[in-house]
Amino acid sequence: ITEKKGLGFMGNYTYTSENANYEFAVLHSIFEEEEGENPLIFSNTTLNVGYLHSVIRNAANSISINIGGGISGGYESIPTSDDVVLVSESGFIAGVYGVLQADFYLSDTISILLRAQENYNVISTTGKANPFLALGIKFNL
């Protein structure tokens, strides 16, 4: 639960080996935060590198629940405004993230995924924790 409202886009490459998934992802998020009467729109672009482990998988391999985490780093863009005094500015962000992901396989190559991710930015000016909920389509090559 957060005061921030936004939208994000993620491109992800996952290397799978048995129950281990190594992921490399680019995440771009745009969010709005209330500052006085004027909302401010911020954006983050990060590279996420992490590990997910399959903790539950059904016998038919049609459902998989994964848990994991990793590190993230990127750039935070903060707009300038004459109406609002900001104590922060655009710059580098870095942190860690945790993931809970469910994959529902429609075939050997296509699945629907539901993902909950919490980013904790150790270096950031707009806030430390950024939760994400995602629904997507995954293509296995």
N, C-alpha and C positions, 0 to 999 in steps of 0.2 A: 504494500500500500504506500503510495507516494503522492506528493502534491504536484509532481511533474506529470504533464500529459504530453504524449508524443507518438512518434512513428519511427520504426527502424527497418533497415534492410540488411540482410546478411547473405554473403556468398561464402560457402564452406566447402573445403576439400577434406575428406576423412579417409585415412588409411586404416583398414580393418585387418586385424590379425587375431583369430580365435575370439576371445571375449574382450579384446582390447581395441579401442578406437583412438587414433591419434588425429587431432583435428587442427586445421589451419583455416582461420576464418577472417574475413574482413567485415566489420560491422559499421554501418553508418546510421546514426540516430539523430533525429531532430526532435527537440522537445521544447515545451513552453513552461515558463515559470512566472508566477505572479509577483511583480515588484511594484507596489503602489497601485496606481490606476492603469499603468501600461504593462501588458505582458511582454516578456522578453523571450525571443526565440534563440535557442542555442543549438549547436550541432557538434557531435563527436564522431570522429572517424578513427577506428582502432583496428589493429591486427591482434587477433587472439590465437594463442598457441596453447593447446591443452591435451588432456588425456581423459577419455571416458571409458568406464568399465561396465559391461553388461551384467547387471545384478539379477535380473529376472528375464527368462526367455521361455516361451511355451514350447511344447513338444514339436509343433508344426513349424516353428521359427517364424510365425506370422506376427508376433508381438515381442518387442524387446524393450526393457526399461534399463536406462543407462544413467549412471551418476559419475560426476567427474569435476574437473576444474583445470585451471591453467593461469597463464599470465597474459596481460594485455598492455598495449602501449599505442599511443597515437597522438592525435591533435584535437584540441577543443577550440571551437570557434565561438567567440562571444561578441555580439554586435555592440557598437558604440551608440550611445543615445544621449541627446541633450536633456531629455526629460528625467532620466534616472541616473543617479550617481552610483557607479559601480566600483567596488573595491577589487575586482578581479579583471583579468584580461586574457586574451587568447593565448594558447601555448600548449606545451607538451603535457600529456597525461600518461600515467602508468599505474598499474594495479594488478589485482588478481580477480578471478571470477569462479563461481561455482555453478554447476549445471545439473538439472534433473531433466532427462529427455525420454520420451516414449515414442517408439517407432511402431507403426501399424502397417505391415507389408501387404500391399495389394498384389504384388507379383515378386519375382526374384530381383527385379530392377527398379521398382517404384514403391515408395512408401509415403504415408502421411506421417508427419512428425508433430508432436506437441512438446514444446520446450519452455522451461522456466530457468532463467539465468539471472544471477545477481552479480553485478560488477561492483567491486570495492576499489575505488581509485585512491591510491596512497598519495599521488601527485595530481591534484585537480583544484580548480578554483570555484567550480559551481556546486560542488557537493561530493561527498565521499561514496555514497551508495546509490546505484541505479539499477532497479529491478526491471526485467524484461519478461514478457510472456509472448510466445511465438507459436504460430501455426503455419506449417509449410509443407512443401512437396520435396521429397528427396529422390534423386535419380542415382542408382548404383551402376557404374560403368563396368 
